[in-house]
Amino acid sequence: MFRFGDSEEARELAGRAKALMEEVVLPVEREIEGGTKISDDDVAALREAAREYDVYAPQISEAHGGMGYDFDDLLPTFEQAGRSLLGPIAMRVDAPDEGNMHLLEMHGTERQKEQYLDPLVAGEISSGFSMTEPMQGAGSDPKMIQTTARKEGEEWVIDGHKWWTTNGVEADVLLVFARTDEDAHPYQGCSVFIVPSDTDGVEIVRDIPHIGGGPTGSTHAEIKYDGVRVPGENLLGREGAGFTHVQERLGPARLTHCMRFSGMAMRALSIARSYLDERQAFGMSLSDKQHPRFEIARKETELQAARSLVRQAADAIAAGEQARLEVSMSKVFTANVTQEAIDTALQFCGGNGIGKDLPLADFYESVRAFRIVDGADEVHLRTIADRLFEETDPDELQPLTRFEE
Ligand SMILES: Cc1cc2nc3c(=O)[nH]c(=O)nc-3n(C[C@H](O)[C@H](O)[C@H](O)COP(=O)(O)OP(=O)(O)OC[C@H]3O[C@@H](n4cnc5c(N)ncnc54)[C@H](O)[C@@H]3O)c2cc1C
């Protein structure tokens, strides 16, 4: 179907990813997901297979254990990975480690890369990104940040309360977002710190109960940081540049999320087509009925539009632009389109959409959070609306000629 002008390298990599998914990942999907929490042995076996298929950590440079692909060559491979909840884990393109590795690779010192990035890429450790805070703190408006880090001699001392840190319970290392200059505007007064989770004062309060858990689901931790001391060298990137660094992490991470969920929605629609074809009711195959045919056609069309938008944004990011408008449009559109596509696929599989013989119920639980994480729908609509209403030259607007006559 659509090729979107993906490069030869991108298509070859995605071809190997597709082979891994079909020959290794999908055949064990139900067996692994049917169990309790995915075991370390299962994760190791999947990652070993991804190395054999030459698709392990394609987004990371070769110097740090990856394959060094350009960002805009990764799209079709991330889509392939998203076709199963196990795919991103196998290929080491799983959130939040993927975004954290990106940040460490961009701004880490040589020591930080050796100590944290290389073992993360190798899958020897895992990480969390700790930004969102309880009610009076940072959420949709990250400027409300309450967590502080103050310098004492050669050390930073961090105090704060976070929640919804994905992977927080099991993470070996946490990237913590904190205010370092009370007097500066938060955009200039926040920084990111590398905090090993066994540091004194780090208290994992709990894993917040949530939908979308299950065998491959991550934990989402509430964490208190009480007088946590880290050496000065654990500052990640520049002091005061926390917001810039978070944007650098979030722009690409939002698009990679879009790609994984697009892959999930494509597989969901394909499962629904198989079901509708095979299932007989009222004297015919369900796929002969106009309503399911048109609904699947509509969802497939919207999905291809989402994939096109994401590629446009990825091209801009790859060209070094921040592409905030393109990323916001891609994020809000893809989150809604993929959620609706998965819901439609589930509906057309009847009771088996709800059952867990098929992966649709897990997909349905997983995709819901996407309209909230990485910026809720409304936050992205606000960005888009601001650009349209406040940042457009009035001379570019269509004059209301009829009123003026
Ligand atoms: C599964 C999951 C994983 C997550 N992982 C992480 C993580 O790893 N690290 C981390 O730091 N955080 C994480 N989060 C937190 C996530 O980033 C926040 O939930 C999100 O940014 C929204 O913040 P909030 O929950 O405080 O919602 P609030 O800021 O309280 O907003 C609530 C709702 O209000 C509406 N709203 C907000 N602003 C506006 C506006 N300007 N105009 C109109 N309506 C608005 C939206 O509908 C929004 O959903 C995760 C959350 C979930 C659910």
The ligand as a Gaussian input file, in Angstrom:
#p B3LYP/6-31G(d) Opt

LIG

0 1
 C        0.322000       5.616000      31.371000
 C        0.983000       6.896000      31.788000
 C        2.379000       6.990000      31.741000
 C        3.010000       8.167000      32.150000
 N        4.388000       8.220000      32.191000
 C        4.995000       9.314000      32.683000
 C        6.407000       9.335000      32.869000
 O        7.125000       8.378000      32.566000
 N        6.972000      10.443000      33.431000
 C        6.231000      11.528000      33.803000
 O        6.814000      12.479000      34.283000
 N        4.888000      11.533000      33.636000
 C        4.255000      10.461000      33.103000
 N        2.897000      10.432000      32.968000
 C        2.124000      11.604000      33.338000
 C        1.582000      12.351000      32.129000
 O        2.642000      12.998000      31.463000
 C        0.514000      13.301000      32.652000
 O       -0.583000      12.516000      33.115000
 C        0.044000      14.291000      31.588000
 O        1.070000      15.200000      31.242000
 C       -1.164000      15.100000      32.101000
 O       -0.870000      15.679000      33.326000
 P       -1.858000      15.439000      34.577000
 O       -2.135000      13.990000      34.715000
 O       -1.285000      16.170000      35.718000
 O       -3.202000      16.089000      34.106000
 P       -3.742000      17.597000      34.406000
 O       -2.645000      18.570000      34.135000
 O       -4.311000      17.562000      35.779000
 O       -4.844000      17.746000      33.318000
 C       -6.074000      17.005000      33.412000
 C       -6.863000      17.177000      32.133000
 O       -7.230000      18.552000      31.992000
 C       -7.327000      18.889000      30.631000
 N       -6.437000      20.039000      30.348000
 C       -5.164000      20.224000      30.780000
 N       -4.665000      21.381000      30.304000
 C       -5.639000      21.948000      29.555000
 C       -5.740000      23.148000      28.788000
 N       -4.702000      24.015000      28.679000
 N       -6.892000      23.408000      28.143000
 C       -7.943000      22.539000      28.226000
 N       -7.911000      21.394000      28.919000
 C       -6.777000      21.085000      29.585000
 C       -6.908000      17.652000      29.833000
 O       -8.076000      16.935000      29.452000
 C       -6.123000      16.856000      30.851000
 O       -6.132000      15.463000      30.553000
 C        2.232000       9.275000      32.573000
 C        0.830000       9.177000      32.581000
 C        0.215000       8.002000      32.208000
 C       -1.278000       7.913000      32.249000

